[in-house]
Structures are given as C-alpha cells and as structure tokens.
Amino acid sequence: MGVLGALTAVSGIVSAASSIAGGIAEKNAAERNAQIYEAQAANIQSQKNIVAGQYRTKQTQLKGEAVANAARAGVKVSGSVAQSISQSITELQIEQSYEQYNLDVKRQQALDEAQFQRFKGRQALMSGFVNAGATALSSGTSYYQKYWNNGNNTVKNTQRVWGRSSYKTNPEYGYTGNLSGLT
C-alpha cells in the first residue's frame, strides 16, 4: 500500500469527517435560528397582550368620557347618547380585532419559520452523513482502483452474456482471458 495509499485513505477519512462536521454545524446554526424565531413569536405574544390591555383602557376611557360629557351637558345616558357610545366601542373593538389578527399572523409566521429552520438543520445533518458516505465510497473505490485493480490480478469491465455460463470481456480495459470459472 505504501505512503501514497495511506494518504489516500486518510484524506478520504478527513473529508468524510469534514462533511459530517459541516452537517452538524449547519444543524446547530439552524437550531439557533429556530430559537431566535421562537423568541420573536414570544415577543409578538407579549405585544399582543399589551395591545389588548391598551384597548381595554381606551374602552374604559371612552365610556367614562362619554358619560362625563353627557352628565356635564345634563343629558341622561340613554337613547342616541348610549347608541353613540356603543357605536364608538364597537369601532374600537373592530380596530382591536384587526390589530390582534395581524399580530397572530406575525406570530404564526415566526413559529413556522422556526419549524422550517429545524427542518433545514435536519436536512443539513443528513446531507453531511450522505456526503461522508459518498466520500468514503469514492475514496475506497479510488484506493481499490489504484492498488488492487491494476490489471494483473482482477478482471475489469466484464459483461455477463445471458443464457451462457461465460463472460465477454473488453480488451480495452485489461484482462481478456477465460472467465468461465466466475460463473
């Protein structure tokens, strides 16, 4: 095998290990990104709770101001005054619902992105292992071709002829002798 063979084997191992390490690094980065998106989703949920509190405060202020203005004017809170207050509160609730919906959409997008980042991380890790396997196979094949399949002790490019117990060989690739013992 010699030094060159050892270097070929070692380079294949190092390359395979590098592929796995790259996959692990990408998976870790994707996991960190997922955690960032989950933190964004939590912040959006907090923002949603704050907005809900702000709208409750606005509704309370709206009712209090309307009642105070009606009392100052000497008007009883009923009929058109009550209807006006009710209409204002309804509009405020619609505005709140719209803002809450937009925050829900943003939160869900952040959670979806976190899930997608984790998926990408799993795929990167799997890709690292597949690339490592491919590198190992490639290195093994290269080693085999250089040190074992040199034309002196093996048969290259044989083709089975169906229905017979013999093989055809291609003289372009080396051995052209009798292969009847291989069946």
Secondary structure by P-SEA (a helix, b strand, c coil): ccaaaaaaaaaaaaaaaaaaaaaaaaaaaaaaaaaaaaaaaaaaaaaaaaaaaaaaaaaaaaaaaaaaaaaaacccccaaaaaaaaaaaaaaaaaaaaaaaaaaaaaaaaaaaaaaaaaaaaaaaaaaaaaaaaaaaaaaaaaaaacccccccccccccccccccbbbbbccccccccccccc
